[in-house]
Amino acid sequence: AIIFKNQKHKMNGEQL
């Protein structure tokens, strides 16, 4: 699971 530091995809926080 990849968590974006910017949390751009809050819906898919773990998906690219």
Sine and cosine of phi, psi and omega as CSV:
sin_phi,cos_phi,sin_psi,cos_psi,sin_omega,cos_omega
0.00,0.00,0.81,-0.59,-0.02,-1.00
-0.95,-0.30,0.88,-0.47,0.01,-1.00
-0.99,-0.14,0.82,-0.57,-0.01,-1.00
-0.98,0.19,0.73,-0.68,0.02,-1.00
-0.90,0.44,-0.55,0.84,-0.01,-1.00
-0.99,0.15,-0.22,0.98,-0.02,-1.00
0.77,0.64,0.70,0.71,0.01,-1.00
-0.90,0.44,-0.66,0.75,-0.02,-1.00
-0.97,-0.24,0.98,0.19,0.00,-1.00
-0.88,0.47,-0.57,0.82,0.01,-1.00
-0.90,0.43,-0.71,0.70,0.00,-1.00
-0.91,-0.41,0.86,0.52,-0.03,-1.00
-0.84,0.54,-0.52,0.86,-0.03,-1.00
-0.98,-0.18,-0.03,1.00,-0.01,-1.00
-0.93,-0.38,0.53,-0.85,0.00,-1.00
-0.99,0.13,0.00,0.00,0.00,0.00
